[in-house]
Amino acid sequence: MLKLKMKMINRLIVIFIFMFIVIPLGLLSCGLDAFYFIDNIPVGQRFDVGRATIQLPDSSRQGYSEYFSNFLIFYRIYITENFPVNIINTVDDRNLINPKLNSDWLTLFNYTWEYTEGIPPSNLEREFYNRMRYVKLELEDVNIDSILGRDSLNNILEIEFPDFELPRLTLRNRDGSNERSYNLSRANQRMVGTSFQTFYPLPENSRHFLNYPELYDINNIKDDINADVENMTAANRNPPYEYTYVSMYIFTKGVSHESPPTDIFSQATFLSIFKIPNQF
């Protein structure tokens, strides 16, 4: 009887060691519990429908020294017959421009750090492209990934949409020194599934963010032309529409050190909704 009890005790000890020590260690060695995190970009200041600033994180923030690659800005253009000039904050403000702007804003709020401190989707970039039909902002004559790379850490980023100047992105040090400005450029690629497709923004000779008739013409809103523009919903289609606004979000992209590497994203941060100036 004593020998039987000892066998049972020894068996329980072996099961305990296997279940709570051997298996967890094996999982860790396989990398199944690998965890990567990049801190969010804090909300900045929105002054009106023409300017917003945001303080970019420095390398001391969690994940930035280890994984940081660059910052990403995504946008979508919305046509409207209205033209509010104050900061757009409320449901009524967004619906006044375009009901689709409000529904998109509510969906994207689930990806922002203001809503949740949880881990963003591992495919956050594809979520913006595919689910929301947002596209990645570009800069004129320069690669935006290099401009928003490691040299931009701890900088103040400013987006401006002046009335009679080309919209631009500006980076400067916290003390206001080393200012660099770049003209904004609309995208000409969108992601469908996992591959990119080219589209052709109108007018053909300009990808500037200016309110050309070719931009707000609903007949040009197609997958292969103005794919970065959102039409009115069927219930609200009552042209003519003569104004356009652009909604922008920013988030951080990093890359893990494992092989093969995986993308890591911060939560998204809402930048602002800007009024696109008329052509001049």
C-alpha positions, 0 to 999 in steps of 0.5 A: 500500500505504501509503495502504491502511494509513493508511486502515485505521489511520484507520478503527480510530481512528474506531471506537475513538472511537465505541465508547469515547467517543461511545457512553458519553457518549451513554448518560450524557446519556440518564440511563441510568447514573443511580445513586441510593443511600440508606444503611441504618439501623444495627441497634438494640437489642432488650431483650425482646419488649416494647421495641426502640430504634434510632438513626435516621441523620442528614442527613450519611449518604449520600443523606439530604440529597439524596433523603430522604423518610421512614422506613417501618415494616412489620409482620405479626402471627402467631398462636401457642399459645406465649408466649416472653418473652425476645428472639427470636433463633433459628430455634427461637424463631421456629418456636415462635411460628409456622413461617410467622414463621421462613420469612418472616424468612428470606426478608426477611433477603435484603433486609436490609443485614446480608445484603448491601450491594448495592442493594435492589429499586427496588420494595422497598415493593411487595415487602413488601406483595405478596410478604410480605403485610406492611403499613405501620404507622400511628399513632393520630390522626396521619400516620406519614409526617410523624412519621417525616419529616425532623424525625425524622433523628438521633432515637432511635426506640423501640417499646414493647409494655408489658403494661398500656399501649397499644403506642407509638412514641417519638422523642427527641433523642440527649440524651433531650430533646424526647420525643414518643410516639404510640400504634401503630395497625394498618393497614386497607389492603394492596397487591394488585399496584399498587393498595390494597385496604381491609380491616377489622381486628377488633374494629371499635372498635379498631385498637390492637395488643392481643390481643383474641379477635377478633385471634387467631381463625383464622376472622377471618383473611381478605383483607377482615378481619384481612389483617395477621394470619398463620395457622398453616400447615395442618400446624400448625393445632391451635387454640386459639391465644391469643397474638399476636406482631408482626414489624417492619422499618424502611427509608428511602424517598427520591425522586429529582430527575429527571422523573418522580421515582423512589422510592429505598430503603435496605436494610431493617433488622429491628426486633424481634418483639414480644409483643402484650399482652392486652386490659386 
